[in-house]
Amino acid sequence: MTELDAALSDAGGAAAPAGATAHLRALLVAALRHGRAELALKRSGYESPVEVAIGHGGGRLLAATPAAAALRADPRQAGEREWLLVAAVVGALVELAEPGAPANAAAIGVTAGELDDGYLVVALPAPRCDPGDLDELVPLAFEHHAGAIDRLRASAHAIPGAVLADVALREPIGAGHPLRIAEAVARLGGRPADPRSVEEQEELVYPLLDPDGDRRQVSPHDDPDPAKRVARRILQRLNGMGKWGGYHTDFAHLARGFAGNERQLAQAVGEALLADGLLAEKPSVGQRHVFLNPRRAADIHRLIETGAAPQGLKLP
């Protein structure tokens, strides 16, 4: 039992009185500080678990995580295990809130804010949630989503909503922000901390979040150069699904959405994007997984938006 866990048990868990709020908040921040240090290690939480905390207030569930609050604006800054922990938190919030499948992009309700010292707080509307059930359900929901994350031991606690009541919440920046993707995946029945489950939901999530984005913002479909057209479409789709490292995709899936001879061209273009470093590769058992290289973000966005290819890119 951690210090935060023991204090919550003594104070009454999610129903702890207002007089315990300041003490619980101080212990929570200390636990998040420990968790952030653990996430920087090769194996996290093995001596003492990485902790998150979930409370209910103002008609929404709020979750404090050890991830950096800057993730709301720039998800590329998060390491893979840090992001997967946050994705598991979003999955747990959806499981607790039971909002149902989203009808459109406007139905995605995840917001985020900053707790003391820059810790990420994630929130989701939950008007039907009974705070009295959180002590029992929070650890179970979180374990369901986080239990399979590689090299991570983590736990979740129910806390009084008052502990996080003063956190200012805003929408994540960008239609394809991973927080929005995680919510959509979970609401469609997937597990956002499981990259394979995210892949399975991709054909539903991508058009849901920005159904007209390919043609409304830029025109990669109209590029007269076949190889460049394919490259721009591949990069745009990966960007739209937040594939910046926390999420990645099977290399074979780069050909999704292409037909006939373009499928073979898409594979060749993928190899060229890897060779130039616009894509990076993550070794995986029996598969090649790739993601957008955060260090080349400017080149990637320029190619998507204008068709201007980096000088060293050699397309087939």
Summary of the structure (lengths in Angstrom):
residues: 316
radius of gyration: 20.5
end to end distance: 57.8
largest distance: 67.6
contacts: 1104
relative contact order: 0.12
helix: 53%
strand: 16%
